[in-house]
Amino acid sequence: MPEIRQNEKISHRIEGPFFIIQLINPDNLNALEGEDYIYLGELLELADKNPDVYFTILQSSGRFFSSGADFKGIAKAQEDNGAKYASETSKWLSNFVARNVYVTDVFIKHSKVLVCCLNGPAIGLSAALVALCDIVYSMNDKVYLLYPFANLGLVTEGGTAISLPLKFGANTTYERLMFNKPFNYDIMTKSAFISKNFNMPSSNTEAFNAELLKELKGKVEGLYLPSCLGMKKLLKSNHIGSFNEINSMEVNESLKYWVDGEPLRRFSQLGSKQRKHRL
Ligand SMILES: CC/C=C/CC(=O)SCCNC(=O)CCNC(=O)[C@H](O)C(C)(C)COP(=O)(O)OP(=O)(O)OC[C@H]1O[C@@H](n2cnc3c(N)ncnc32)[C@H](O)[C@@H]1OP(=O)(O)O
């Protein structure tokens, strides 16, 4: 495997045709900073380039899959002033646009089958990446996806302006996004977003990950795996153009919100617990 730097919040390994990526920072509910999302993207690129890999598996740890963008990281970006950037636009192009567009693009164009082991809730950009996966399994019925853009002064990102209507239907998407409500387990099962619920207790994510991987190993036995990649390519071709277009539109639309400063005010309230998401 080609070398890649280490990241203390994300591990990876290869087992047979599976490239397994695991979020390993349960203490802050697997929140990710900008650099972590870039690292995740780089791992996906490694999996993409490896001819022995057919499935990229996303696992997590603890009680949340991921609570999204780390508000401490966003505060750091705000302090990132000095002579480094000529303007607020320049700062947020670097701290937001470039990162978001990159990680979303890597997920959109990924050629291996993307499997998400959803052990718990996912929020924000992380939830957007879950919605870009090809197959999702849940640990139990406590899982949900929350896209709190309306509560944070943001707009859709990570391709959600297209992935959510495609996967959950347009009206459900409008209602959940406009009023900042989670896509809960019932919605996810009604729309067949979740392929199987493993019905395991929330305290046992490692057992869920192990059981799911064992099941996947059984499922791929005897298959001609290049067929899986060929089918993924064809299935993806239905919407790839729209995903690429929306990725660019979303970040460009968001930029003015960052420059205006409303997301920062709201992320800071979230960090100091003056603001909460209604769940
Ligand atoms: C690049 C810009 C892109 C933005 C898109 C996004 O991703 S927007 C989404 C941003 N994320 C959020 O809005 C979620 C924020 N977190 C919460 O609302 C709550 O923590 C929760 C997820 C609803 C869980 O609440 P609960 O009461 O169950 O747990 P705690 O709040 O006590 O959290 C436990 C510890 O984890 C820390 N933490 C949680 N989320 C984040 C986060 N996003 N960033 C940083 N840290 C996070 C939390 O602070 C607690 O740590 P302590 O040290 O114990 O205080």
The ligand as an ORCA input file, in Angstrom:
! r2SCAN-3c Opt
* xyz 0 1
  C     -16.672     22.823      7.041
  C     -17.996     23.424      7.456
  C     -19.059     22.444      7.261
  C     -20.145     22.434      8.048
  C     -21.145     21.379      7.893
  C     -21.392     20.628      9.150
  O     -20.829     19.576      9.379
  S     -22.542     21.279     10.167
  C     -22.627     20.174     11.534
  C     -21.788     20.595     12.681
  N     -22.067     19.755     13.825
  C     -23.052     20.011     14.651
  O     -23.791     20.956     14.503
  C     -23.214     19.061     15.848
  C     -22.789     19.719     17.137
  N     -23.005     18.829     18.289
  C     -24.207     18.710     18.894
  O     -25.181     19.312     18.529
  C     -24.276     17.748     20.038
  O     -22.970     17.505     20.532
  C     -24.922     16.393     19.640
  C     -24.225     15.816     18.418
  C     -26.400     16.595     19.345
  C     -24.770     15.365     20.793
  O     -25.273     15.898     21.987
  P     -25.006     15.129     23.380
  O     -25.651     15.933     24.439
  O     -25.395     13.716     23.221
  O     -23.411     15.141     23.556
  P     -22.469     16.400     23.865
  O     -22.995     17.634     23.238
  O     -22.197     16.437     25.334
  O     -21.131     15.996     23.081
  C     -20.151     15.100     23.630
  C     -18.780     15.719     23.412
  O     -18.530     15.824     22.010
  C     -18.223     17.173     21.659
  N     -18.749     17.453     20.317
  C     -19.905     17.041     19.806
  N     -20.067     17.508     18.563
  C     -18.968     18.234     18.287
  C     -18.554     18.994     17.151
  N     -19.284     19.079     16.038
  N     -17.363     19.625     17.229
  C     -16.574     19.526     18.323
  N     -16.924     18.827     19.437
  C     -18.105     18.195     19.409
  C     -18.933     17.997     22.721
  O     -18.378     19.283     22.829
  C     -18.704     17.149     23.957
  O     -17.377     17.342     24.398
  P     -17.074     17.751     25.920
  O     -15.599     17.935     25.968
  O     -17.587     16.581     26.716
  O     -17.867     19.011     26.169
*
